[in-house]
Amino acid sequence: MTEPAGASGVGLELRESVPDWTRLRARAVTFASITVTENLNWSEPSSARQLTCALDAGVHAGIRHLAREGGAVDQARHVVRTGAPLGAFAPGVLAPALDARAAGIDDRFVKTWIKTIRGEAGIGKALVYAEFEDWQHRFHPDKWADAGVVLWLVRRNGIPGRPGWFHSRLGVHQHTGDGPGATSALVYPFTLADVLL
């Protein structure tokens, strides 16, 4: 079940772009997660510009980090160094997201990344983005998903807000394909306020 107001979002991978954020916002897209950083020290300037453009258009955009195995503390610090000048930790933006789909990312990494980003950025919320199979078999969110963590499940089943897997912290469901056209919906009872800083 999605939020009554129709809150929907999009996700952008590295180097993907939306040519007109104002037009996208007019189509009722209210939030966006934009991959800007990867690993320990890599960031994509064009993705950073996409984050700024989305915010300027009134979309509640947030920074997403593509994790790689090892160095969770340093990766979280890299996100903060890159995101702070972009306004990625300001009130009203989408909470920062950890893309935890890569091999070698485990519960310990996720817990450490969340703790570090909270401390370094001075925020309380974080999103963790992973595939349906990851949530079923690899991650154990009961070990680290407190009230400030929202799980974002990717399952391209075409049914907004109904991913076919449940956890009390599951709040966002990507229900269509990949690329800039991939759409996500909030999972009941989560609201937009639950995923914003």
Buried (B, 14 or more C-beta within 10 A) or exposed (E): EBBEEEBBBBBBBBEBEBEEBEEBBEEEBBBBBBBBBBBEEEBBEEBBBBBBBBBEBEBBBBBBBBBBEEBBBEBBBBBBEBBBEBBBBEEEBBBBBBBBBBEEBBBEBBBBBBBBBBEBBEBEBBBBBBBBEBBEEBBEBEEBBEEBBBBBBBBBEEEBBBBEBEBEBBBBBBBBEEEBEBBBBBBEEBBBEBBBB
